[in-house]
Amino acid sequence: MPWVSIALKIIGLTISEWFSLLGGLIVFGFLFGLLERETNSRMIRTFGIKGIYFTAWLGTPIHELSHVVMCLVFRHKVTEVKLFQAIGPDGTIGYVRHTYRPDRLYQRIGNLFIGIAPLIGGSLSIAFCARLFLSSDVSLFSSDRANAPLFFSLLDLPSWVVLWKAVFALFQSLFVVDHFSNVWFWAFMLIALCVSSRMSLSPEDIRGAQSGTGALLVLFLIVNTLSSLLDHGLYQQMMHGIARLNFIMLLMLSLSLFFAFLIFLISSLLEFVIRYIKRRNS
């Protein structure tokens, strides 16, 4: 029956859009969480619980402010904010509490973006600092990088090749010899290390984001249904928009993940050195 074929096509397109937008964020969110846990455990073993503060003094406020900004964008009411505090019994050093209208689709979708806000806000902060402190060649939004491909899919190998080339070009522009004698480069490195170390999502962030994924799926379903009935080009426009958004987002997250991995290596090296010194002195 024709309507069954149309319905299956709409469902397939909806799932494809949903996965294309969220798939990369899910993978990067997992990697940031893994690196942060390992880094924190090494810093605590080496310096005690206060070792967390070495990067949290800046990373945690950026993390929480990202939540606040997304709350405002999606019209949630922020009821309480703690940008930074002493580590509590549950390990909390910052939080944002907010309320919303469950009957509003826009606000329900907001739960997703509020939950993943540290990934977006942290990456944007690092990208902004790179543009502010270093030469314009380092900008993630320069014309050659902002012109994302019209088609970008997580399941398409050529898409990953294009992304890898953009990431490689970005790192080439960042780590040049001239930058190592520039004090602003080292200021950028410090900020990037602090921010990237606190970009992982807490269990509360993940639960909040999960509550918005279904609403986003509903929105895509509505738009694709209207596209099939009224404007067949609407789906193509949506995919182009998602492709560009994905490309820039994954480019920023790749840079942030590099710094998260770098702070993990630094914490591992510090742990090794301190242990070696203690063994020598014992």
Number of C-alpha atoms within 10 A of each C-alpha: 5 6 8 9 10 14 14 11 14 22 17 14 18 23 14 15 22 20 17 19 19 14 17 18 19 12 10 18 20 14 15 23 18 14 22 22 14 14 22 21 17 22 23 15 12 19 14 12 14 13 17 20 17 12 20 22 17 20 24 27 20 23 30 24 21 25 28 23 16 22 25 13 13 17 15 22 14 16 9 11 15 14 19 19 14 11 14 9 7 6 9 12 20 19 21 17 14 14 13 16 12 10 8 11 14 17 22 23 23 27 29 24 25 27 25 27 26 29 26 20 21 29 25 18 19 25 22 16 19 24 18 14 16 18 13 13 15 20 20 24 17 12 9 10 19 16 12 20 16 14 16 24 22 16 11 10 11 13 16 15 11 14 21 14 11 20 18 13 15 19 13 12 16 19 12 9 9 9 15 12 9 12 11 16 20 14 13 20 16 15 20 27 23 25 28 34 32 29 29 26 21 16 10 11 20 17 14 19 22 17 16 21 19 15 20 20 17 15 17 22 20 13 17 25 21 15 16 16 10 10 12 13 10 15 21 13 12 14 20 17 15 19 23 17 16 23 26 19 19 17 24 23 25 17 20 27 23 16 22 28 20 17 22 22 15 15 21 17 13 16 17 13 13 13 14 11 10 9 9 8 7 5
